């Protein structure tokens, strides 16, 4: 993964950043109030990065509310147990 001069991972499109953000939430158990929740366009490199600052990405919010993230986390937990 390529990095920006700020040290953050570069996502070339907002779609790629959003997909990776939701996937990361499915693979990790972020504590309440922690972890990345949004995406922004970087003034330094012109690409996209994650942020822990509000506002929360709308599709991430929907995935948290509809249980998709929880299901992905459970599947990931089982995958690691059975590995």
C-alpha positions in Angstrom: 0.0 0.0 0.0 1.4 3.4 -1.0 1.7 6.1 1.6 1.2 9.9 1.6 3.9 12.3 2.9 1.8 12.4 6.0 2.4 8.7 6.5 -1.2 7.7 6.0 -2.3 5.0 3.5 -3.4 6.3 0.2 -6.7 5.3 -1.4 -7.1 6.4 -5.0 -10.9 6.7 -4.9 -13.5 7.5 -2.2 -15.0 4.1 -3.1 -11.8 2.2 -2.4 -11.4 4.1 0.9 -14.9 3.4 2.0 -14.7 -0.3 1.0 -11.5 -0.7 3.0 -12.9 1.2 6.0 -16.0 -1.1 6.2 -13.8 -4.1 5.7 -11.5 -3.0 8.5 -14.4 -2.6 10.9 -15.4 -6.2 10.0 -12.0 -7.5 10.8 -11.3 -5.5 14.0 -13.1 -4.8 17.3 -12.7 -1.0 17.7 -13.5 0.3 21.1 -16.4 2.7 21.4 -15.3 6.1 20.3 -12.1 4.7 18.7 -11.0 3.6 15.3 -11.5 5.2 11.9 -15.0 6.4 11.1 -14.7 8.8 8.1 -12.9 9.5 4.9 -11.4 12.8 3.7 -9.5 14.1 0.6 -6.0 15.0 1.5 -4.7 18.4 0.7 -1.1 17.1 0.5 -1.5 14.2 -2.0 -5.0 14.7 -3.4 -6.0 11.2 -2.5 -8.2 9.8 0.3 -7.4 8.7 3.9 -9.4 7.5 6.9 -10.0 9.7 9.9 -11.3 9.1 13.4 -13.0 12.6 13.3 -16.7 13.1 12.7 -18.8 12.9 10.6 -19.1 9.1 10.4 -19.2 7.7 6.9 -22.8 7.1 6.0 -22.3 3.6 4.6 -20.2 2.6 7.7 -23.1 3.9 9.8 -25.6 1.8 7.9 -23.4 -1.3 8.2 -23.1 -0.8 11.9 -26.9 -0.3 12.3 -28.0 -3.2 10.1 -25.6 -5.7 11.9 -23.4 -6.3 8.8 -20.3 -5.3 10.8 -21.2 -7.5 13.7 -21.7 -10.5 11.4 -18.4 -9.9 9.7 -16.6 -9.6 13.1 -18.1 -12.9 14.2 -17.1 -14.6 11.0 -13.6 -13.2 11.3 -13.4 -14.4 14.9 -14.4 -17.9 13.9 -11.9 -17.9 11.0 -9.1 -17.1 13.4 -10.2 -19.8 15.9 -10.4 -22.5 13.2 -7.2 -21.4 11.5 
